[in-house]
């Protein structure tokens, strides 16, 4: 075929597939290697120019801070599962400033043997997960439910050393079976280290009381305190605290109605959620 005929044939082919020829020509002109055609599927997932620009503009924006980021919370699960095995340790007297009291006690239990120590350990660990998920640094006053103590003086010292923003001691009561409900125990001024945090402790106690009542439906104590509030000056865990701290008696283990709730894992989760919300409200 003559060169003129070849040229005519080439032009005719380009006329049938102009887009392909155009792409080849432009690629060659640009000095590129292989051009990959964009399929309809690829185009459907490729972001438009405006979306790409918006993402670029926000790429360096930090994610929102967790609500309890930077806060230190100490959870004190009352008693310990091994206390009853070592009376020589827990019966040793310690100075709580207003009197001398045993280092610790065994705690109470339901009539069928579910111990307060096991209950408080379970609730405390549920709270740890929830609080850490919200960004808090959380410390426990004991590391298991099989050991002994620590003494009430040491429990206060753990919160003090941590410079906790809030501390709460988890308990369940062993009151007469006719009484039921929960109450918060708050410190009094004793001319001691707790005096500067009596006010903040009251605010903490009110936040926990309201959240606990709302979240669990447990009634105010029918046998102690007023509106679920009790003030004491004989508890070493409060007297020796230099950080805002309260105790909560979450229910009466000797009352059948309360005991049934406290033994229920789903209710213990409600307790943990409610107390976590109360701490978050207090810490703002």
C-alpha positions in Angstrom: 0.0 0.0 0.0 1.3 3.5 -0.9 2.2 6.0 1.9 -0.8 8.1 0.8 -3.2 5.1 1.1 -1.8 4.3 4.6 -2.4 7.8 5.8 -6.0 7.8 4.6 -6.6 4.4 6.3 -5.2 5.7 9.6 -7.4 8.8 9.5 -10.4 6.7 8.8 -9.7 4.5 11.8 -9.3 7.6 14.0 -12.6 8.8 12.8 -14.3 5.7 14.1 -12.6 5.8 17.5 -11.7 9.5 18.0 -11.7 9.3 21.8 -9.1 6.5 21.9 -6.9 8.2 19.4 -7.2 11.5 21.2 -6.2 9.9 24.5 -3.2 8.2 22.9 -2.1 11.4 21.3 -2.4 13.4 24.5 -0.6 10.7 26.4 2.2 10.7 24.0 2.4 14.4 24.0 2.7 14.5 27.8 5.4 11.9 27.8 3.3 9.6 30.1 3.6 5.8 30.0 0.3 3.9 30.3 -3.1 5.7 30.7 -5.6 3.7 32.7 -9.2 4.5 31.6 -11.6 5.3 34.4 -14.6 2.9 34.5 -18.1 3.9 35.5 -17.6 2.1 38.8 -14.4 4.0 39.6 -16.1 7.3 38.8 -19.0 6.5 41.2 -16.7 6.2 44.2 -14.3 8.9 43.4 -15.0 12.0 45.5 -16.0 15.2 43.7 -13.5 18.1 43.8 -15.5 19.9 46.4 -15.6 16.9 48.8 -11.8 16.4 48.4 -11.2 20.0 49.3 -13.4 19.8 52.3 -11.6 16.7 53.6 -8.3 18.4 53.1 -9.5 21.4 55.0 -10.5 19.3 58.0 -7.7 16.7 57.9 -5.8 18.3 60.7 -8.8 18.8 63.0 -8.4 16.9 66.3 -11.2 14.5 67.4 -13.4 15.8 70.2 -12.0 15.2 73.7 -13.6 12.5 75.8 -15.7 13.9 78.6 -13.5 12.7 81.4 -10.1 13.2 79.7 -7.6 14.5 82.2 -9.6 13.5 85.3 -8.3 11.1 87.9 -10.9 9.0 89.7 -10.3 6.5 92.6 -12.7 3.7 93.1 -12.6 2.0 96.5 -14.3 -1.4 96.5 -15.2 -1.9 100.2 -13.6 -4.8 102.2 -11.8 -7.7 100.5 -12.5 -11.4 99.9 -9.6 -12.6 101.9 -10.3 -10.5 105.0 -12.1 -13.2 107.0 -9.1 -15.5 106.8 -6.8 -13.0 108.5 -8.5 -11.5 111.6 -5.0 -10.7 113.0 -4.5 -8.2 110.2 -7.9 -6.6 109.8 -8.6 -6.3 113.6 -5.4 -4.3 114.2 -6.5 -0.8 115.3 -5.6 2.3 113.2 -6.0 6.0 114.0 -8.8 7.7 112.1 -8.2 11.0 114.0 -11.5 10.9 115.8 -11.0 7.4 117.3 -9.1 4.1 116.8 -10.8 1.6 114.5 -10.1 -1.8 113.0 -7.8 -1.8 110.0 -10.7 -3.2 107.9 -13.7 -5.5 108.3 -15.1 -8.5 106.5 -18.3 -6.7 105.4 -21.7 -8.2 105.2 -23.5 -10.6 102.8 -26.9 -11.6 101.6 -28.7 -14.3 103.5 -27.6 -16.9 100.9 -24.0 -15.9 101.1 -23.3 -13.4 98.4 -20.6 -11.3 100.0 -20.3 -7.5 100.1 -16.7 -7.8 99.1 -17.6 -9.8 95.9 -20.3 -7.3 95.1 -18.2 -4.2 95.5 -15.4 -5.8 93.5 -17.7 -6.5 90.6 -19.3 -3.1 90.5 -15.9 -1.3 90.8 -14.5 -3.2 87.8 -17.6 -2.4 85.7 -17.1 1.2 86.6 -13.4 1.1 85.6 -14.4 0.1 82.1 -17.0 2.8 81.7 -14.9 5.5 83.2 -11.8 4.7 81.1 -13.9 4.6 78.0 -14.8 8.2 78.8 -11.1 9.2 79.1 -10.6 9.1 82.8 -7.6 7.8 84.6 -9.0 5.3 87.2 -7.3 3.7 90.2 -8.6 1.0 92.5 -7.7 0.7 96.1 -7.3 -3.1 95.8 -6.2 -5.3 93.0 -8.2 -8.5 93.7 -11.0 -10.0 95.7 -8.8 -12.7 97.3 -6.3 -10.7 99.3 -6.5 -8.8 102.6 -7.2 -5.1 103.2 -5.8 -2.6 102.6 -6.5 -0.8 105.9 -8.9 2.1 105.8 -6.1 4.5 106.3 -4.3 3.2 103.3 -7.4 3.4 101.2 -7.6 7.1 101.9 -3.9 7.5 101.2 -4.3 6.0 97.7 -6.7 8.7 96.7 -4.5 11.4 98.2 -1.4 10.2 96.4 -3.3 10.1 93.1 -4.5 13.7 93.6 -7.9 12.3 92.6 -10.5 14.7 91.3 -13.1 12.4 92.9 -13.1 9.2 95.0 -16.0 7.0 95.8 -16.1 4.0 98.2 -18.6 1.3 97.1 -20.5 -0.6 99.8 -23.7 -2.5 100.5 -25.3 -2.4 103.9 -26.1 -5.1 106.5 -29.0 -3.4 108.2 -32.1 -5.0 109.7 -34.1 -6.9 107.1 -37.1 -4.5 107.4 -35.1 -1.6 106.0 -34.3 -1.0 102.4 -32.8 1.5 100.0 -29.5 3.3 99.5 -27.8 6.2 101.1 -24.7 8.4 100.6 -22.2 8.9 103.5 -20.4 12.2 103.4 -17.6 13.7 105.7 -17.9 16.2 108.4 -15.4 18.8 109.4 -13.1 17.4 112.2 -10.3 19.9 112.3 -8.4 17.6 110.1 -7.2 17.0 106.5 -10.7 16.4 105.2 -12.0 19.9 106.2 -11.1 21.7 102.9 -12.9 19.1 100.8 -16.1 18.7 102.9 -17.9 21.1 100.5 -16.8 19.5 97.3 -17.6 16.1 98.8 -21.1 17.2 99.4 -21.5 18.2 95.8 -20.1 14.9 94.7 -22.5 13.1 97.0 -25.5 14.9 95.7 -24.5 14.2 92.1 -24.1 10.5 92.8 -27.3 10.3 94.8 -29.4 11.9 92.0 -27.8 9.8 89.3 -28.2 6.6 91.3 -31.8 7.2 92.1 -32.6 8.0 88.5 -30.6 5.2 87.0 -31.5 2.3 89.3 -34.9 3.2 90.7 -33.6 2.2 94.2 -35.4 4.1 96.9 -33.8 6.3 99.5 -32.9 4.5 102.6 -35.9 3.9 104.9 -33.7 3.4 108.0 -30.9 5.9 108.0 -30.2 9.4 106.9 -32.5 12.0 105.3 -33.1 12.0 101.6 -30.5 9.3 101.3 -27.8 11.6 102.9 -25.8 10.7 106.0 -22.9 12.6 107.6 -20.2 10.9 109.6 -16.9 11.7 111.4 -15.9 8.2 112.3 -14.8 6.7 109.0 -11.1 6.7 108.3 -11.6 6.6 104.6 -13.3 10.0 104.8 -11.5 11.6 107.7 -8.1 11.2 106.2 -9.0 12.1 102.6 -7.6 15.3 101.1 -9.7 14.8 97.9 -13.4 14.9 97.5 -14.7 11.6 98.6 -18.0 9.8 99.6 -19.2 6.4 100.5 -22.3 4.9 98.9 -24.3 2.1 100.6 -26.0 0.9 97.4 -28.7 -1.1 99.1 -29.4 -3.4 102.1 -28.1 -6.9 101.6 -30.2 -8.2 104.4 -33.4 -7.0 102.8 -34.8 -9.6 100.4 -35.9 -7.1 97.8 -32.6 -5.2 97.8 -30.6 -8.4 97.9 -32.3 -9.8 94.8 -31.3 -6.6 92.9 -27.7 -6.6 94.2 -27.2 -10.2 93.2 -28.4 -9.5 89.6 -25.5 -8.9 87.2 -27.7 -6.7 84.9 -28.6 -4.5 87.9 -25.0 -4.3 88.9 -24.3 -2.9 85.5 -27.0 -0.3 86.0 -25.3 0.6 89.3 -22.0 1.1 87.5 -23.6 3.1 84.7 -25.5 5.3 87.2 -22.4 6.1 89.3 -20.3 6.8 86.2 -22.9 9.3 85.1 -22.9 10.9 88.6 -19.2 11.2 88.5 -19.3 12.8 85.1 -21.9 15.3 86.2 -19.9 16.2 89.2 -16.6 16.6 87.2 -18.4 18.6 84.6 
